Amino acid sequence: MPRLRPLLYCLLAISLTVPAQATLTWRPGEGWSDDSAGSDTTASSSRDQLEVAHKLEAEGRRDDALKAYRSLLRRWPLSFFAPEAQFRVGKILEDEADFAGAFKAFQKMVEKYPSSDYFEQALGEQYRIANLYLAGEPQRIWKIPVGPSMDRTVEMYQRIIKNAPFGTYAPQCQFKIGLADEQERKYTDAVDAYQLVIDNYPTNSVAADAQYQIGYAWMHASIAGDYDLGAARKAVEAFQDFLVRYPDSDKAVQAQENIQKLGLRQTQGAFAIAKFYEASHPPQPRAAFIYYNEVIREDPNGAEAQVAKKRIQALKPVLDALPGGVGPDGTPLVAQQQTVASGPNAPLPTSDSNPGTPSPNAGPPDTTPGAGTLPTDPNAPVTSSSPGATAVGAAPATPVPSDNGGTPANSSTNAAPVTTPPDHTPLPQ
């Protein structure tokens, strides 16, 4: 009997604290809840439950209203009033600055009730929350701010696009993915994101902004570290495409100014690269010559161009002494290949003024099948006139820098090896 006294005391305490009219109901995952008519957060139907939740929310009792809306969703998840209840859950969490929880609540509304009148409103709220994170709203762990996260922001925008790929907010979301990538200095990813705007939503007004932003991203990429000549050229091309496609845009003037700035930077970059090659050990005069010519081509009247002209005059005798010589643009003069005429040892046409030198009026080699007489010896070397081809048994041509600063051009097989000037080269200190 003494052992039963604690149990009796517990039952007595419960009977004193629970009202006589209370109706307790156990639900898995929810526990005990009071479903009695006397409770001010519950009702006997989904309609009445929604009215109770509305009343609590209007009175400013957000926590109780949140419980009432969630109670409706648990008891009547398929009722006509469930979509509104789910939407209101998200709004209350948003008003309480629980933006991550609110985004999830709106996502549940979109997934469970796609035909609801609240579908578009839920997408709009998700878009608004994602914009807050793009603007710097910090991520939170247990309500503790831990700093902004552009990766999380990108995920939110991607989720909105997946919810409605061609909905009202999809083009803007795709564009803002690019903005988020730019904030992280992921310029290549940003360009890809902007290109998707142009590809997927070409008639949307945001497509013009995306085309401009491609140039803007490349422009920032060109100055992010050491000067990147390749990125600067891509930026100029993107801005030029923007002016062709959207000549009446409000950003047209700014695009033109950016092109001028980038042109100046290209000139300065080419000048710095030319100096780098000239001062390298061992010096690479042909590469320096090419980039000095690039400086003159970019800005013939600039201060760098005047210096470049003097350096070209100083380098010309050095390059003339190299095998193959040098052309006006810095590329080597390759001896005209021997054509297959009456025999493999037939002499080339020469000029009258300089015997032994290929005549400038001589036509291109005849590459017609069957032209001339081929060697009868199957093991004899055959000279090819095709661009880039190498005679059998001959040493391969040495690649040298071309006038565009990035594509190797064929030279004489006796030319000294020269390193191709990169688009992105660290400048000497």
C-alpha positions, 0 to 999 in steps of 0.5 A: 500500500505505501508503494501506491501512494506516489501514484495516487498523489500524481493522479490527484495532481493531474485531476486538479490541474486539468479542467473537467471539460478538457479533452486530451488527444494523443497524436504521433509526433505531436504528443498530447493536445487539448481538443476541448471546445474551451481552448482558444487555439483549437476548433472543431472544423478547419474553417473555425480553426482558420478563424481562430488562427486569424484572430490570434494573429490579429491580436499580436499573439504570433506564437499562439497563432503559429500553433493554431495554423500548424494544428489545422495543417496536422488535423486537416492537411487536405482541407480547402483552408490548408494552403492558406494556413501553410502560407501564414506559417511562412509569413509569421516566421518571416515577420519574426526574422526566421528567414531560413524557416520561412523559406522552408515553410513557403517551399512546403506550400509550393510543393504540397499545394501547387494549384493553390491561389497562394502558389505565386505569392509563396514564390514572391516571398521566397524571392524576397528572402533570397534578395535579403541574403544577396544583400548581406543578410547573415546565415544563422545557426541556432539563431546566432548570425554567422555571416552571409553565404552566397552559396546558400543564396544561389541555392535559394534562387535555384530552388525558385527557378526549379519551382517555376522554370518559366515563372515570373521570378525565374529570369531575375533569379537566374540573373541574380545567381550571376550577381552572387557569383560575382560577389564571390569573385567566381567570374567564369561562373557569373558569366555562365549564369548571365549567358543562361539568362540570354539563352533561356529568356531572350525576350525578357527585359533582364536579358539586356542587363545580362549581356552588359553584366557579362562584359562587366564580369570579364572587366573585373576578372581582367583586373582581379590580380595581375592584368589578364589581357585575354579577359580584357579582350572578352570584356570588350567583345561583350560590351560591343555585342551589348551595343549591337543588340541594345543600342538604345539601352540606358547603359549604352554610354557606360558600355562605350566608356568601359570599352575605352578604358579597357582599350587603354588597359590593353595597351598598358598590358601589352606594353608591360608584357613587351618589356617583360620579354625584353628584360627576361633571361635570356631576352626574347626579342621576337616576342617583345617586338610582337607586343610592341606592335600590339601597343601601336595597333591599340593606341597609335597616338599614345605615350606607350606607342611612342616608346614602342616605336623606338624599341621596335627600331632598336630590336629590328637589327637583332631580329634581322640577324635571326634565322628567318628574319622578321616581318612588319608585324614581328612574325618571322619571314619564312622562306617560300617552300619549294614546289614540286615541279620537274623534280625535287631539286627544281630552283625557286623563282627569284627576283632580279634584284636579289638572286636566290631570294624568292620573288614577291611576284611568284604565285603560291605553290601548286598543290594540285594532285599530280602536278610536277614529277614526284620522286621515284624513290619511295624513301625519298623526302617529299616537301609538303606545301600544306600549312603546318605540314612537315616533310618526312624526316624533317625537323618539326617547325618551332612555334613562335608567337604570332601577332595576336599574342596567343596563337603560335605561327609556323617559322623556319625549322632553323628558328630559335625556340621562343616562348609563346607570350601568355595572355596572363603574365606576371609583370616584373617587379 
